[in-house]
């Protein structure tokens, strides 16, 4: 039975009350970064505080029903129903209070790269981009193109997008909390458009999902640790882009991370976008290292962003999608690629919750 009198619950109630006071202060909105942090944390705690209030009300009603049942047996049925409701609320609170990734409430940056399979892999990268874009549309999220390198047949060597929610919300309803499990190698089995004899080929594309962090939440980047190269854009964008050295390549010397951006018209805009991606990559790298070193509770999340791991297969002849980490299979691949990714995401979130609960119990 969940105990609402723990020090953790008391601390969360105090923090929530303080956040309400901050949000009522007009001066808060003069600092956009602080306002976003406060709003995000308030959205994280709101479902917990509501569940705690519901738990208290049910506990009080149950105590009253049991007392009245001694005099009137009719209240026994009510007590049984209240007991069931209280157990469900217990389970919900246990899930809400389980240790979780602190970045779950953030927007996401998704990078898709073609891999094995040449042009067919690049076309599959385009399919994945469409799948995530359609899924984002269903969730009411906005997709912002940050960088892309296309191919002659309409595929992508690499494409990077930001997926943004309209506002703060429950971590599991936010882009990073939902999409972080997409990181890894995605394998496709189908007859390529370039195949003249109808043979099924296997190719793959890699996906990396990173939290879209605010400047003041990110890892500090020392300008001395950067090598900045500029070059002429080879992508779309019109004559103004393609005739000036507006594309930017950033190399973070301590880690070897390389980020390119060429979508914007000016060199300054491309550098800002590249820095945004670099900060997210550095945060992701720091999280992976910390988890690998110390945190058993986050090992599953490390696996989800390991691009060397084959996580999912898309089999076109059988219209089948299979996620190898959790044994998920469904024969509605056409619908999934059209954005119906919800059941897959929910299954992954449920598996992650089970592992977090198990880790918290150890």
TORMI-89071 format. One record per atom (N, C-alpha, C): x, y, z. Coordinates in steps of 0.05 Angstrom, whole numbers, padded with zeros to 5 digits, always signed. Example, Ala and Ser with C-alpha at 12.3 -4.5 7.8 and 13.67 -1.06 7.14 Angstrom:
<atoms>
+00264-00114+00156+00246-00090+00156+00264-00066+00156+00257-00045+00142+00273-00021+00143+00258+00001+00157
</atoms>
This chain:
<atoms>
+00017-00024+00000+00000+00000+00000+00018+00025+00000+00011+00043-00018+00027+00068-00020+00024+00085+00006+00046+00095+00015+00046+00112+00040+00050+00141+00032+00029+00158+00035+00030+00186+00027+00045+00204+00047+00054+00192+00069+00066+00208+00090+00096+00208+00089+00108+00197+00068+00137+00195+00066+00150+00223+00062+00175+00225+00068+00190+00250+00065+00191+00259+00035+00192+00239+00017+00192+00245-00012+00166+00259-00020+00143+00249-00011+00117+00261-00017+00115+00289-00005+00124+00292+00020+00123+00318+00033+00140+00338+00018+00164+00330+00009+00181+00348-00006+00169+00356-00033+00155+00337-00047+00142+00343-00072+00119+00363-00068+00104+00360-00046+00082+00379-00041+00093+00407-00036+00115+00408-00020+00127+00434-00015+00138+00447-00041+00151+00431-00058+00161+00441-00083+00139+00451-00101+00117+00436-00102+00094+00444-00118+00082+00471-00109+00080+00474-00083+00069+00499-00072+00088+00523-00079+00114+00517-00078+00133+00538-00085+00131+00545-00114+00128+00525-00131+00125+00530-00160+00100+00547-00166+00078+00541-00151+00054+00557-00155+00059+00586-00147+00074+00591-00126+00080+00618-00118+00097+00632-00140+00116+00618-00151+00133+00629-00172+00116+00636-00197+00098+00618-00204+00082+00623-00228+00063+00646-00225+00056+00652-00200+00038+00675-00195+00053+00701-00195+00079+00700-00195+00096+00724-00195+00099+00735-00224+00089+00758-00230+00091+00769-00258+00120+00772-00267+00138+00776-00248+00166+00779-00255+00179+00754-00266+00167+00731-00262+00178+00706-00272+00181+00707-00302+00162+00718-00316+00161+00717-00345+00181+00736-00358+00194+00752-00342+00215+00769-00352+00240+00753-00359+00241+00729-00348+00264+00711-00353+00253+00686-00367+00253+00686-00394+00241+00664-00409+00252+00636-00402+00278+00635-00398+00291+00608-00392+00281+00598-00365+00280+00616-00345+00271+00608-00318+00241+00601-00319+00226+00617-00334+00198+00612-00336+00192+00585-00349+00208+00577-00369+00204+00551-00381+00211+00528-00362+00233+00532-00346+00240+00511-00327+00218+00508-00306+00208+00530-00295+00188+00529-00275+00162+00516-00286+00154+00525-00310+00130+00513-00322+00133+00484-00328+00157+00476-00337+00162+00448-00343+00160+00431-00317+00172+00440-00296+00172+00425-00271+00143+00424-00259+00129+00446-00262+00101+00447-00253+00084+00426-00268+00089+00424-00294+00074+00404-00310+00081+00376-00301+00107+00371-00294+00115+00345-00285+00102+00337-00259+00099+00356-00240+00089+00350-00214+00059+00350-00213+00045+00363-00231+00016+00366-00230+00002+00338-00228+00008+00319-00246-00006+00293-00244+00000+00279-00217+00023+00283-00206+00030+00270-00180+00013+00282-00158+00012+00309-00158-00003+00323-00137-00033+00316-00139-00044+00314-00163-00072+00307-00167-00077+00278-00157-00058+00260-00163-00062+00232-00155-00060+00230-00124-00043+00246-00112-00041+00246-00083-00067+00256-00070-00079+00277-00082-00104+00287-00071-00126+00266-00075-00126+00252-00097-00146+00231-00102-00142+00209-00082-00117+00202-00077-00110+00181-00058-00120+00188-00030-00116+00213-00022-00125+00221+00005-00155+00220+00007-00169+00229-00014-00198+00229-00014-00209+00201-00013-00198+00183-00028-00207+00155-00028-00202+00142-00001-00179+00148+00011-00172+00136+00037-00192+00146+00058-00199+00171+00057-00218+00182+00076-00246+00169+00072-00254+00168+00046-00281+00156+00040-00282+00127+00049-00259+00113+00044-00259+00084+00052-00261+00081+00082-00247+00097+00097-00248+00095+00126-00277+00100+00135-00290+00120+00123-00318+00126+00131-00337+00103+00124-00333+00092+00100-00350+00070+00091-00347+00045+00109-00323+00040+00117-00318+00017+00134-00331+00021+00162-00330+00046+00171-00342+00052+00197-00373+00049+00196-00384+00058+00174-00413+00056+00170-00422+00028+00165-00405+00012+00153-00412-00016+00147-00417-00032+00172-00406-00024+00195-00411-00038+00220-00441-00036+00228-00453-00014+00218-00481-00009+00226-00500-00016+00202-00490-00013+00177-00507-00018+00154-00491-00033+00133-00498-00058+00127-00483-00075+00109-00482-00064+00080-00500-00046+00074-00501-00034+00047-00474-00020+00041-00461-00010+00062-00436+00005+00058-00412-00014+00053-00417-00040+00056-00395-00059+00051-00388-00060+00021-00409-00059+00004-00404-00058-00025-00389-00033-00033-00397-00010-00021-00383+00015-00027-00354+00013-00018-00349+00001+00005-00322-00002+00015-00305-00019-00003-00316-00040-00014-00302-00057-00033-00294-00042-00058-00313-00026-00069-00307-00010-00093-00286+00011-00087-00288+00024-00064-00268+00044-00057-00240+00031-00053-00239+00007-00043-00214-00007-00040-00201-00012-00067-00218-00020-00087-00207-00025-00114-00197+00001-00126-00212+00023-00123-00203+00049-00133-00177+00058-00120-00175+00053-00094-00150+00061-00080-00126+00045-00089-00130+00019-00095-00108+00003-00105-00099+00013-00132-00118+00021-00150-00110+00031-00176-00095+00057-00173-00103+00074-00154-00089+00099-00149-00061+00094-00138-00059+00073-00121-00033+00065-00110-00014+00058-00133-00024+00043-00152-00008+00034-00175+00001+00058-00192-00018+00077-00196-00012+00101-00212+00010+00118-00198+00007+00121-00172+00027+00137-00157+00054+00124-00157+00054+00097-00154+00080+00083-00155+00094+00088-00182+00078+00087-00203+00090+00092-00230+00099+00121-00233+00083+00140-00223+00090+00168-00226+00115+00175-00210+00119+00161-00187+00142+00168-00170+00166+00151-00175+00165+00133-00195+00188+00117-00202+00211+00134-00213+00236+00127-00208+00258+00143-00219+00256+00145-00249+00261+00169-00260+00258+00172-00289+00279+00190-00300+00282+00190-00326+00301+00208-00340+00293+00237-00336+00311+00253-00325+00304+00282-00321+00298+00297-00346+00305+00286-00369+00301+00300-00395+00274+00292-00408+00259+00275-00396+00234+00265-00408+00215+00287-00415+00216+00310-00400+00196+00331-00404+00205+00351-00426+00227+00345-00440+00238+00363-00460+00228+00356-00488+00232+00375-00506+00229+00370-00534+00252+00352-00544+00251+00343-00568+00271+00324-00578+00283+00333-00604+00308+00325-00608+00322+00328-00633+00327+00300-00644+00318+00294-00668+00319+00268-00680+00337+00269-00705+00358+00253-00705+00376+00251-00728+00374+00224-00741+00369+00224-00767+00366+00199-00782+00388+00198-00803+00403+00175-00804+00425+00173-00824+00422+00147-00839+00426+00148-00865+00426+00123-00880+00450+00106-00873+00448+00080-00876+00469+00062-00869+00475+00042-00891+00474+00016-00883+00478-00005-00903+00456-00004-00924+00464-00006-00949+00443-00008-00970+00443+00014-00990+00461+00033-00988+00463+00054-01008+00438+00070-01012+00429+00074-01037+00406+00091-01043+00381+00080-01029+00378+00054-01027+00354+00042-01014+00354+00050-00984+00377+00051-00972+00378+00060-00944+00370+00089-00941+00379+00105-00960+00372+00134-00960+00342+00138-00963+00330+00121-00980+00300+00123-00984+00286+00114-00958+00297+00094-00945+00285+00085-00919+00288+00106-00898+00311+00121-00898+00314+00143-00879+00291+00164-00884+00284+00168-00910+00262+00186-00916+00235+00175-00905+00232+00148-00906+00207+00136-00895+00206+00140-00865+00228+00137-00852+00229+00141-00823+00222+00171-00816+00234+00189-00832+00228+00217-00828+00197+00222-00830+00185+00211-00850+00156+00214-00855+00141+00202-00831+00149+00179-00822+00136+00165-00800+00136+00183-00775+00160+00194-00768+00162+00210-00744+00146+00236-00748+00147+00248-00772+00133+00273-00777+00102+00268-00774+00092+00246-00785+00064+00241-00784+00056+00235-00755+00073+00220-00740+00067+00214-00712+00066+00240-00696+00085+00258-00701+00086+00284-00687+00060+00299-00693+00051+00299-00718+00027+00313-00726+00003+00302-00710+00001+00275-00707-00020+00263-00692-00020+00272-00662+00004+00277-00652+00007+00285-00624+00004+00315-00620+00001+00329-00641-00001+00358-00639+00026+00372-00635+00047+00358-00643+00074+00370-00641+00082+00383-00668+00101+00401-00666+00112+00414-00689+00139+00402-00697+00144+00399-00722+00169+00389-00732+00184+00411-00746+00209+00415-00738+00226+00437-00749+00250+00424-00762+00255+00428-00787+00278+00418-00801+00303+00433-00793+00324+00419-00784+00348+00432-00776+00370+00429-00796+00372+00405-00808+00393+00400-00829+00385+00376-00845+00393+00376-00870+00387+00352-00887+00407+00351-00910+00414+00326-00918+00430+00321-00942+00415+00300-00958+00402+00309-00979+00385+00292-00995+00400+00276-01016+00386+00259-01030+00398+00243-01052+00381+00248-01077+00391+00238-01099+00378+00243-01125+00350+00231-01127+00346+00208-01113+00320+00194-01115+00300+00203-01093+00307+00224-01078+00289+00234-01058+00293+00223-01030+00315+00208-01026+00321+00199-00999+00339+00218-00984+00350+00209-00962+00367+00226-00945+00392+00211-00936+00415+00223-00941+00440+00213-00929+00438+00218-00899+00429+00241-00892+00425+00248-00864+00404+00271-00862+00388+00270-00842+00368+00291-00837+00364+00294-00807+00362+00318-00798+00359+00324-00769+00335+00343-00766+00318+00335-00747+00294+00351-00742+00291+00356-00712+00278+00378-00705+00270+00383-00677+00240+00377-00676+00232+00363-00655+00203+00357-00650+00195+00371-00625+00176+00389-00627+00169+00408-00606+00140+00406-00598+00135+00404-00572+00107+00405-00562+00098+00434-00559+00072+00439-00560+00062+00466-00558+00066+00478-00530+00071+00462-00510+00075+00472-00483+00085+00450-00465+00089+00456-00440+00098+00436-00421+00076+00416-00415+00084+00391-00409+00064+00371-00403+00075+00347-00388+00059+00327-00383+00067+00303-00370+00091+00291-00386+00112+00282-00372+00136+00272-00386+00130+00252-00408+00111+00233-00403+00106+00213-00423+00091+00223-00447+00082+00248-00446+00068+00260-00469+00086+00280-00483+00110+00283-00474+00129+00302-00487+00146+00288-00507+00157+00302-00527+00171+00289-00549+00195+00271-00540+00212+00281-00522+00235+00264-00515+00226+00240-00499+00207+00244-00481+00198+00221-00465+00185+00199-00481+00174+00207-00505+00161+00187-00522+00180+00176-00544+00198+00193-00554+00214+00185-00577+00242+00175-00570+00250+00177-00545+00278+00169-00539+00283+00140-00544+00262+00123-00544+00266+00095-00549+00271+00088-00579+00269+00108-00596+00273+00104-00625+00302+00103-00633+00320+00109-00614+00349+00110-00620+00360+00082-00625+00374+00078-00647+00386+00053-00654+00385+00047-00684+00390+00023-00691+00390+00015-00720+00363+00004-00727+00351+00015-00748+00325+00006-00759+00330-00009-00785+00321-00033-00786+00327-00050-00810+00301-00053-00827+00305-00051-00853+00282-00054-00871+00287-00077-00890+00266-00093-00895+00267-00115-00914+00245-00111-00935+00253-00106-00960+00234-00101-00982+00248-00102-01009+00232-00100-01030+00243-00098-01057+00249-00069-01063+00274-00062-01066+00281-00033-01071+00271-00024-01098+00267+00002-01100+00258+00013-01126+00280+00011-01147+00305+00007-01137+00328+00004-01156+00332-00025-01164+00316-00044-01154+00319-00072-01160+00301-00080-01183+00313-00090-01205+00299-00096-01229+00288-00125-01230+00298-00142-01212+00290-00170-01213+00271-00178-01190+00262-00159-01175+00242-00165-01154+00253-00179-01130+00279-00177-01125+00290-00191-01102+00288-00173-01077+00283-00186-01054+00281-00172-01028+00309-00166-01018+00314-00141-01011+00339-00133-00999+00335-00124-00970+00357-00125-00956+00357-00115-00928+00376-00092-00926+00367-00070-00916+00384-00047-00911+00376-00035-00884+00391-00014-00876+00386-00003-00850+00391+00027-00849+00380+00040-00829+00385+00068-00824+00388+00071-00794+00404+00090-00786+00409+00095-00757+00394+00120-00748+00383+00118-00723+00368+00140-00711+00381+00147-00685+00385+00172-00680+00394+00182-00654+00374+00203-00644+00365+00200-00619+00346+00218-00607+00359+00232-00583+00358+00258-00583+00371+00274-00562+00351+00293-00550+00355+00300-00525+00338+00321-00513+00345+00348-00524+00325+00364-00530+00330+00391-00540+00333+00410-00516+00357+00414-00507+00362+00428-00482+00364+00458-00486+00356+00473-00465+00360+00502-00464+00389+00508-00461+00398+00531-00469+00426+00539-00467+00436+00535-00438+00420+00544-00419+00430+00544-00391+00427+00516-00378+00414+00497-00392+00412+00470-00381+00433+00452-00394+00447+00462-00414+00465+00445-00430+00493+00444-00418+00508+00425-00429+00537+00424-00422+00550+00448-00434+00567+00461-00418+00581+00485-00428+00601+00477-00450+00600+00493-00472+00618+00488-00494+00639+00510-00496+00664+00503-00493+00686+00522-00494+00693+00527-00524+00693+00552-00532+00699+00559-00560+00726+00548-00568+00745+00546-00549+00771+00536-00556+00771+00506-00563+00749+00493-00555+00746+00464-00561+00733+00459-00588+00727+00480-00603+00713+00477-00628+00730+00484-00652+00727+00468-00673+00738+00475-00699+00714+00482-00717+00714+00505-00728+00692+00514-00745+00700+00516-00774+00687+00500-00791+00693+00501-00820+00668+00511-00834+00672+00528-00855+00649+00537-00871+00654+00528-00900+00632+00522-00913+00634+00513-00941+00608+00519-00955+00607+00514-00981+00584+00520-00997+00563+00498-00994+00538+00506-00989+00517+00487-00986+00512+00471-01011+00506+00445-01007+00499+00428-01030+00470+00420-01030+00455+00429-01010+00427+00421-01008+00408+00441-01019+00383+00437-01012+00362+00455-01022+00364+00482-01007+00350+00501-01018+00350+00527-01005+00351+00551-01024+00354+00545-01049+00354+00567-01068+00382+00577-01075+00383+00595-01094+00409+00605-01104+00425+00619-01083+00411+00633-01065+00426+00647-01044+00442+00629-01026+00431+00606-01021+00446+00587-01004+00468+00574-01020+00463+00566-01044+00481+00549-01059+00505+00565-01071+00504+00591-01070+00526+00607-01081+00543+00621-01060+00538+00616-01035+00554+00628-01014+00564+00607-00995+00586+00612-00981+00597+00594-00961+00581+00596-00935+00556+00587-00935+00539+00590-00912+00537+00565-00895+00544+00542-00906+00543+00517-00890+00565+00517-00869+00559+00505-00846+00577+00505-00824+00582+00476-00814+00607+00470-00809+00614+00444-00796+00628+00450-00770+00617+00440-00748+00629+00443-00722+00641+00416-00714+00667+00417-00705+00680+00393-00694+00686+00399-00665+00675+00383-00647+00681+00386-00618+00706+00369-00612+00729+00382-00609+00754+00368-00608+00757+00347-00585+00747+00354-00561+00750+00334-00539+00735+00308-00544+00713+00309-00558+00697+00284-00561+00697+00274-00590+00706+00290-00609+00705+00282-00637+00678+00284-00650+00658+00295-00636+00632+00298-00647+00632+00319-00670+00621+00312-00693+00619+00330-00716+00590+00336-00722+00584+00362-00725+00557+00370-00731+00558+00389-00756+00541+00384-00775+00539+00402-00798+00511+00413-00800+00510+00437-00812+00484+00449-00816+00485+00468-00840+00466+00465-00859+00467+00480-00883+00439+00490-00892+00419+00485-00876+00392+00492-00884+00386+00522-00884+00399+00537-00866+00393+00565-00864+00409+00581-00885+00400+00606-00890+00413+00623-00911+00439+00635-00902+00441+00640-00876+00465+00654-00867+00484+00635-00851+00509+00641-00852+00529+00626-00837+00523+00627-00807+00515+00651-00797+00509+00654-00769+00486+00636-00760+00464+00636-00776+00441+00619-00770+00448+00590-00769+00465+00581-00789+00473+00553-00790+00491+00546-00766+00508+00565-00758+00524+00559-00734+00507+00557-00709+00487+00574-00707+00469+00572-00683+00454+00545-00683+00445+00536-00706+00431+00511-00707+00450+00488-00701+00475+00489-00711+00495+00469-00706+00502+00468-00677+00504+00491-00664+00510+00492-00635+00487+00479-00619+00463+00484-00628+00439+00472-00614+00441+00442-00615+00447+00431-00639+00450+00402-00641+00474+00392-00625+00496+00406-00626+00520+00398-00611+00514+00396-00581+00501+00417-00570+00495+00417-00542+00478+00392-00534+00458+00386-00551+00442+00362-00546+00458+00337-00547+00476+00335-00566+00493+00311-00568+00511+00308-00543+00521+00330-00534+00539+00329-00511+00523+00321-00485+00499+00331-00483+00482+00323-00460+00476+00293-00462+00470+00283-00486+00464+00255-00490+00489+00238-00483+00512+00247-00492+00537+00232-00487+00543+00231-00457+00539+00254-00443+00543+00255-00414+00524+00236-00400+00499+00235-00408+00480+00217-00396+00488+00188-00400+00496+00181-00424+00504+00153-00430+00528+00145-00413+00548+00163-00410+00571+00156-00394+00564+00153-00365+00547+00171-00355+00539+00170-00327+00524+00144-00321+00506+00137-00340+00490+00113-00337+00508+00088-00338+00526+00088-00357+00544+00065-00360+00562+00061-00336+00570+00083-00323+00587+00082-00300+00573+00074-00274+00548+00085-00271+00537+00083-00244+00508+00074-00242+00491+00078-00261+00462+00076-00256+00450+00052-00269+00445+00032-00254+00432+00007-00264+00403+00013-00273+00391+00033-00261+00363+00040-00267+00360+00051-00295+00383+00061-00308+00380+00072-00334+00394+00056-00356+00401+00031-00350+00416+00016-00370+00399+00011-00395+00373+00008-00391+00356+00004-00415+00355+00028-00432+00357+00052-00420+00356+00076-00436+00382+00080-00451+00405+00070-00440+00430+00072-00454+00428+00055-00479+00416+00031-00477+00414+00014-00500+00397+00027-00523+00378+00043-00515+00360+00054-00535+00374+00074-00553+00396+00086-00544+00410+00106-00560+00436+00095-00571+00440+00069-00569+00464+00057-00580+00459+00051-00610+00471+00067-00627+00465+00065-00656+00475+00039-00668+00493+00025-00654+00503-00001-00664+00483-00024-00659+00463-00019-00644+00444-00041-00637+00420-00040-00656+00414-00063-00668+00391-00066-00685+00367-00069-00668+00349-00049-00668+00327-00049-00650+00301-00058-00663+00298-00053-00689+00271-00058-00701+00274-00066-00730+00255-00083-00739+00255-00092-00767+00228-00085-00779+00229-00074-00804+00205-00067-00819+00205-00085-00843+00187-00105-00843+00186-00125-00864+00162-00119-00882+00168-00109-00906+00146-00101-00924+00130-00124-00936+00143-00146-00944+00127-00168-00956+00106-00179-00936+00112-00179-00910+00093-00189-00890+00077-00167-00877+00083-00141-00885+00070-00118-00872+00074-00119-00842+00098-00127-00833+00103-00133-00805+00124-00114-00794+00120-00104-00769+00139-00089-00755+00146-00105-00729+00171-00107-00723+00180-00122-00699+00201-00106-00684+00196-00101-00658+00215-00088-00641+00229-00110-00625+00255-00113-00629+00269-00136-00618+00276-00133-00588+00274-00109-00577+00280-00106-00549+00259-00116-00531+00234-00114-00539+00211-00122-00522+00194-00144-00534+00202-00154-00558+00186-00175-00570+00160-00165-00582+00158-00139-00588+00133-00128-00599+00131-00135-00629+00108-00146-00637+00104-00151-00666+00076-00142-00674+00073-00132-00698+00046-00124-00708+00047-00126-00738+00024-00132-00750+00023-00134-00780+00007-00110-00791+00016-00087-00784+00004-00062-00794+00026-00042-00801+00047-00052-00814+00070-00035-00821+00062-00011-00836+00044-00014-00855+00035+00009-00872+00024+00031-00854+00008+00024-00834-00004+00044-00816+00017+00057-00798+00036+00040-00789+00058+00051-00772+00074+00072-00787+00081+00065-00812+00097+00084-00828+00082+00109-00835+00055+00107-00833+00038+00131-00837+00034+00147-00811+00048+00139-00790+00047+00155-00766+00033+00142-00742+00022+00118-00746+00009+00104-00724+00029+00089-00707+00046+00105-00695+00068+00094-00679+00061+00091-00649+00037+00100-00642+00029+00101-00614+00032+00074-00599+00020+00052-00610+00022+00027-00595+00051+00017-00590+00069+00023-00610+00097+00015-00606+00109+00032-00584+00105+00058-00584+00116+00076-00564+00105+00068-00536+00079+00063-00534+00067+00056-00509+00078+00030-00498+00083+00010-00515+00094-00015-00506+00123-00011-00496+00138+00006-00509+00165+00012-00500+00165+00027-00474+00147+00046-00471+00145+00061-00445+00137+00042-00422+00119+00023-00428+00110+00004-00407+00134-00013-00399+00150-00023-00418+00173-00039-00412+00193-00023-00396+00197+00002-00403+00216+00019-00389+00207+00024-00360+00180+00028-00356+00170+00032-00330+00174+00008-00312+00169-00016-00324+00173-00041-00308+00201-00043-00299+00220-00036-00317+00248-00038-00309+00256-00017-00289+00244+00007-00291+00250+00028-00271+00239+00020-00244+00215+00008-00243+00203-00001-00218+00220-00023-00206+00230-00041-00223+00246-00063-00213+00273-00052-00202+00284-00033-00216+00309-00021-00207+00306-00006-00181+00282+00008-00178+00277+00023-00153+00272+00005-00130+00263-00020-00135+00257-00038-00113+00282-00052-00103+00304-00051-00119+00328-00065-00111+00345-00049-00091
</atoms>
